[in-house]
């Protein structure tokens, strides 16, 4: 059963499909992990502007969650869940990063648009091993989806945002120096992050 944090028109239910819950997707992303840490972050104005400038893509929300897969003290990788509209309806992706910040894999979690616009697994694999650079764009080394330009742009933007967030939250930046990002957010903001991290997914396994 879906725990919806957003309103979806009844007509959209005919197209809606959830492929993985958050719990299932994270377990698949980090099969060797003995724990997965979750850190919710409320970006301030400077941080949000820096992310959007670096990613060349607008943030859907200033509240983000960083997942870290761990085995003992070893970091296995990081993950972000990106939820965004394709045309008028949402899709959700899990973007899994290697410890060095390159893309490990993308996993489609939920898709509310008609299924003919859904990105294929083969198409998603072209993001594997990518870093955030000028070639990570449509017309660069990323090929579009035939007949679904909006889906292509939506996914590419989501990957670029995740990589920019990795740079800020994991590597740090001038905006981040001197304080622990994500630890000083008011409790109300942290609670909101926990509730809204994956608005189109249930928590079942």
C-alpha positions in Angstrom: 0.0 0.0 0.0 1.3 3.4 -0.9 1.8 6.1 1.7 1.2 9.2 -0.4 2.7 12.5 0.7 1.4 14.2 -2.5 -1.9 14.5 -4.2 -2.2 12.3 -7.3 -5.3 12.7 -9.6 -7.4 9.6 -9.9 -6.6 9.3 -13.6 -2.9 9.0 -12.7 -3.6 5.8 -10.7 -4.1 4.0 -14.0 -0.5 4.6 -14.8 1.1 4.5 -11.4 3.5 1.7 -10.6 5.8 1.3 -7.6 8.7 -1.1 -8.3 10.5 -1.1 -5.0 9.9 0.3 -1.5 12.6 2.5 0.0 13.7 -0.4 2.3 13.9 -2.9 -0.6 15.8 -0.5 -2.8 18.4 0.3 -0.1 18.9 -3.4 0.7 19.5 -4.1 -3.0 21.9 -1.1 -3.3 24.0 -2.3 -0.3 23.7 -6.0 -0.1 26.9 -6.4 2.0 26.1 -3.6 4.5 25.5 -4.4 8.1 23.8 -1.0 8.5 22.6 1.9 6.5 22.9 5.3 8.1 20.4 8.0 7.2 21.1 11.7 7.7 18.5 14.3 6.9 19.7 17.8 5.9 18.0 21.1 5.5 19.9 23.2 3.0 20.3 26.9 3.7 20.0 29.5 0.9 23.7 29.5 0.0 23.9 25.7 0.0 20.8 25.4 -2.2 22.1 28.0 -4.7 25.5 26.3 -4.8 23.9 22.9 -5.5 21.7 24.3 -8.3 24.6 26.2 -9.9 26.9 23.1 -9.8 24.2 20.7 -11.0 22.7 23.1 -13.5 19.4 21.8 -12.3 16.8 23.1 -9.9 16.2 21.4 -6.5 12.7 20.0 -6.0 13.2 20.4 -2.2 15.8 21.9 0.2 15.3 19.0 2.5 17.5 16.0 1.4 18.5 12.7 2.8 21.9 11.1 2.5 22.0 7.3 2.9 25.4 5.7 3.7 26.0 1.9 3.4 28.5 0.7 5.9 30.1 -2.6 6.8 31.9 -2.1 10.1 33.8 1.1 9.7 34.1 0.8 5.9 31.9 3.0 3.6 30.4 0.9 0.8 28.7 3.8 -0.9 26.1 6.5 -0.7 22.6 7.0 -2.0 20.1 9.7 -2.6 16.4 9.3 -3.5 15.4 11.9 -6.1 11.7 12.6 -6.6 10.6 14.9 -9.4 7.9 15.5 -12.0 8.5 14.2 -15.5 5.6 16.0 -17.3 3.0 16.6 -14.6 3.4 13.4 -12.5 6.2 12.1 -10.3 8.9 9.5 -10.6 11.3 8.4 -7.9 14.9 7.1 -8.4 17.5 5.7 -6.1 20.9 7.0 -7.2 23.7 4.9 -5.7 27.2 6.3 -5.6 30.5 4.6 -5.1 32.7 5.8 -2.2 34.7 7.9 -4.7 31.5 9.7 -5.7 31.0 8.2 -9.2 27.7 6.7 -10.1 27.3 3.0 -9.2 23.8 2.4 -10.4 20.3 3.9 -10.8 17.2 2.2 -9.7 13.7 3.3 -10.7 11.5 3.1 -7.6 8.1 4.5 -8.8 6.7 6.0 -12.0 3.4 7.7 -12.3 3.5 8.8 -15.9 2.3 6.4 -18.7 4.7 3.4 -18.8 5.8 4.1 -22.4 7.7 7.1 -21.1 9.5 5.0 -18.4 13.3 4.9 -18.8 14.6 1.4 -19.5 17.3 -0.3 -17.3 19.6 -0.4 -20.4 19.2 3.4 -20.8 19.9 4.0 -17.1 23.1 2.0 -17.3 24.8 4.8 -19.3 25.1 6.8 -16.1 27.3 4.1 -14.5 30.8 5.3 -13.5 29.9 8.9 -14.3 31.2 11.9 -12.4 29.7 15.4 -12.4 31.4 17.1 -15.4 30.4 18.8 -18.6 29.9 15.6 -20.5 27.1 14.5 -18.1 24.3 16.0 -20.1 22.0 15.3 -22.9 23.8 16.1 -26.1 27.1 15.2 -24.3 27.7 11.6 -23.4 24.2 11.0 -22.3 21.8 9.8 -25.1 18.1 10.7 -24.9 15.2 8.4 -24.8 13.5 8.2 -28.2 10.0 9.9 -27.9 10.6 10.8 -24.2 12.8 13.9 -24.0 11.2 15.0 -20.7 12.1 11.7 -19.0 15.6 12.0 -20.3 16.0 15.5 -18.9 14.4 14.6 -15.6 16.7 11.7 -14.9 19.8 13.5 -16.0 18.9 16.4 -13.8 18.4 14.1 -10.8 21.7 12.4 -11.3 23.5 15.8 -11.5 21.8 17.0 -8.3 22.8 13.8 -6.4 26.4 14.2 -7.5 26.4 17.9 -6.5 24.9 16.9 -3.1 27.7 14.3 -2.6 30.3 17.0 -3.2 28.7 19.2 -0.5 27.6 16.7 2.1 30.4 14.2 1.8 33.4 16.1 0.5 32.5 19.4 2.1 32.7 22.9 0.6 33.4 26.5 1.6 29.7 26.7 2.6 30.1 23.6 4.8 33.3 24.5 6.6 33.0 25.2 10.3 29.8 23.3 11.0 28.2 19.9 10.8 25.7 20.1 7.9 22.5 18.4 8.8 23.1 18.3 12.6 21.9 21.8 13.3 18.6 21.7 11.5 15.7 22.4 13.8 13.8 19.3 15.0 10.7 20.4 13.0 12.8 20.4 9.8 14.4 17.0 10.6 10.9 15.5 11.2 9.7 17.0 7.9 12.7 15.4 6.1 11.9 12.0 7.6 8.3 12.2 6.5 8.9 13.6 3.0 12.1 11.9 1.8 10.1 9.5 -0.4 6.6 10.9 -0.9 5.5 8.3 -3.4 6.8 5.2 -1.6 5.6 3.0 1.3 8.1 1.7 3.8 7.2 -1.9 3.4 9.8 -4.6 2.5 
